[in-house]
């Protein structure tokens, strides 16, 4: 059980939190104490050095073996003994004087302490990354990275006890502070980048490699699935994931999840799913006076019917729906938006029928 801040956090760190205006300290996470067993290799190295010294003293005083050695052989033996002494002393001293890492969570940020103390304010965080992996023997490895606005990065891993709990706290703080900023930018029409993923009011695009890119409008996004290791998007009408990415490659994945869920509420993919099902069984789908069927498109207020074999392109513009007809009877038909209903769903439906032309 975690101790309270008053019991666990040293007075010096609580004073620093107050002086830095970080708010009251909440909890502290530390690296485990260095085990005395870590000094065993050092003592072993010293034992070897002392044994070699004793051996050479015995050979020098009790035998004539060393009298035949050249000077460089004696110097080499001395260097070997000195090396063992240095290695053993370094291991013992490093273990005895190693500084433990401590991270104190405060209301307005973190105190990172390992000898020197550093302040990390929540408002300075630009990106949060998490990397959770299963290693050998089902061991779970955790790594969390904060990238600040000035470009500096801080990494927290399993060298800290209960680092997964610390990671969850950091992610909650990032989501709480960055979601309002992302929402304001999204409403203003700006695209939001989350590593290889970009979302906009139109939908989602994912960059794969240098040139390849996949895109999907909101109306065709059925749902998002997120766990500790992977992020998947599912397309309307499909069982398998449209795309799956490692969570470790997606910054601010919690913010992304919130934005996607809000967008799906606005675009209602379930309504589009019903239209696609209706279209697939041969029934016409109506958007006001404009209708689509497996045979083609019916143009409103005319007896004109355009079979799919003659449809070159369909676009929804600012003034209306434009149908470009190919072949010998080519032409363009403009259907005013006042005659069309559910324009957002119509855009998604057209993308579903002809994604290459949308």
PAPA-656496 format. One line per 10 residues: for each residue x, y, z of C-alpha. Coordinates in steps of 0.5 Angstrom, whole numbers, plus 500, padded with zeros to 3 digits. Example, Ala and Ser with C-alpha at 12.3 -4.5 7.8 and 13.67 -1.06 7.14 Angstrom:
BEGIN
525:491:516; 527:498:514
This chain:
BEGIN
500:500:500; 503:507:498; 504:511:504; 501:518:505; 505:524:502; 506:527:509; 509:520:511; 513:518:505; 516:525:502; 522:528:505
521:535:508; 526:538:503; 522:536:497; 516:538:500; 519:545:501; 521:545:494; 514:543:491; 512:549:495; 517:554:493; 516:552:486
509:553:486; 507:546:484; 502:545:489; 502:540:495; 505:533:494; 501:527:492; 506:521:492; 513:519:491; 515:514:487; 523:511:488
528:506:485; 529:500:489; 534:500:495; 541:498:492; 542:491:495; 548:489:499; 549:483:494; 551:488:488; 557:489:492; 559:482:492
563:482:485; 567:488:488; 569:484:494; 571:478:489; 575:483:485; 579:485:491; 580:478:494; 583:476:487; 588:482:487; 590:480:494
591:473:492; 595:475:487; 599:480:491; 600:474:496; 602:469:491; 607:474:488; 610:475:495; 611:468:496; 614:467:490; 619:472:491
621:470:498; 621:463:498; 623:461:491; 627:463:485; 622:463:480; 621:471:479; 629:472:478; 628:470:471; 623:474:469; 624:480:465
622:487:467; 616:488:463; 613:481:465; 614:484:472; 610:491:470; 605:487:467; 603:483:473; 603:489:477; 598:492:472; 594:486:473
594:487:480; 592:494:480; 586:493:475; 583:488:479; 584:493:485; 581:499:481; 575:494:479; 573:492:486; 574:499:489; 570:502:484
564:497:484; 564:497:492; 564:505:492; 559:506:486; 554:501:490; 555:505:497; 554:512:494; 549:511:488; 543:516:488; 536:513:488
531:516:483; 525:519:486; 519:522:483; 514:526:487; 507:528:484; 505:534:485; 498:538:483; 502:542:478; 507:538:476; 513:533:478
520:533:482; 525:529:479; 530:528:484; 537:524:483; 542:528:486; 540:534:482; 533:536:483; 529:538:476; 522:541:476; 517:538:470
510:542:470; 504:539:467; 503:546:462; 510:544:459; 508:537:457; 507:537:449; 507:530:448; 506:523:452; 508:516:450; 507:510:453
511:503:451; 508:497:454; 511:490:452; 511:483:454; 518:480:455; 521:473:456; 517:469:462; 511:474:461; 515:480:464; 511:486:463
516:492:461; 514:499:462; 517:506:459; 513:512:459; 516:519:456; 514:526:457; 517:531:451; 516:538:453; 515:544:449; 522:546:449
524:539:446; 527:536:452; 525:529:454; 524:525:460; 523:517:461; 520:513:466; 521:506:466; 521:500:471; 527:503:475; 522:506:479
517:502:483; 510:502:481; 512:506:475; 505:503:471; 501:507:476; 506:513:475; 504:513:468; 497:513:469; 497:519:473; 502:522:468
497:520:462; 491:523:466; 494:530:467; 496:530:459; 489:528:457; 486:533:462; 490:539:459; 491:537:452; 484:535:450; 481:542:451
487:545:446; 486:540:441; 478:541:441; 479:548:440; 484:547:434; 479:541:431; 473:546:431; 477:551:428; 478:546:422; 485:545:423
488:538:422; 491:534:429; 497:530:428; 499:524:433; 505:521:430; 503:517:423; 496:519:425; 492:525:422; 485:527:424; 481:533:421
473:534:420; 473:530:414; 476:524:417; 483:520:419; 489:519:415; 495:514:416; 502:515:413; 505:509:412; 512:509:410; 515:515:406
509:516:400; 504:511:402; 498:514:406; 491:511:407; 485:515:409; 478:514:411; 472:519:413; 469:519:419; 462:516:417; 466:510:415
469:509:422; 465:504:425; 469:504:432; 476:505:435; 479:499:439; 485:501:444; 489:497:449; 496:498:452; 500:495:446; 495:497:440
491:502:437; 486:499:431; 481:503:427; 475:499:424; 471:500:418; 464:500:417; 461:493:415; 468:490:416; 470:485:421; 478:486:421
481:492:423; 482:497:417; 489:499:421; 493:497:427; 498:501:430; 503:500:436; 501:504:442; 508:506:443; 508:509:436; 503:514:437
504:520:442; 498:523:446; 494:516:445; 489:518:450; 488:525:447; 487:522:440; 482:517:443; 478:522:446; 478:526:439; 476:520:435
470:518:440; 467:525:440; 468:525:432; 464:519:431; 458:522:436; 458:527:431; 458:523:424; 453:517:426; 457:511:423; 451:507:425
446:511:420; 451:510:414; 452:502:416; 444:502:415; 444:505:408; 450:501:406; 446:495:408; 440:497:405; 444:499:398; 447:492:398
441:488:398; 438:492:392; 434:497:395; 435:505:393; 438:509:398; 435:516:398; 438:523:400; 432:528:399; 430:527:391; 437:524:389
437:516:390; 443:511:389; 442:504:387; 446:498:385; 444:500:378; 446:507:378; 443:514:380; 437:517:379; 437:525:378; 431:529:381
426:532:378; 428:529:371; 426:522:368; 434:521:367; 437:515:370; 445:514:370; 447:507:370; 454:506:374; 457:504:367; 457:511:365
458:515:372; 465:518:371; 465:521:378; 460:524:383; 462:530:388; 459:534:393; 461:541:392; 459:548:396; 453:549:391; 451:542:390
452:535:388; 456:534:381; 455:528:377; 460:527:371; 458:522:366; 463:519:361; 462:516:354; 459:519:348; 453:522:352; 458:525:357
456:531:361; 455:534:368; 449:535:372; 449:539:378; 443:538:383; 443:544:388; 444:542:396; 437:545:397; 434:538:394; 439:534:398
438:531:405; 443:529:410; 449:532:406; 455:529:411; 452:522:410; 452:523:403; 459:525:402; 461:519:406; 456:514:402; 460:517:396
466:515:399; 464:508:400; 462:507:393; 468:510:390; 473:512:395; 479:513:389; 474:519:386; 473:522:393
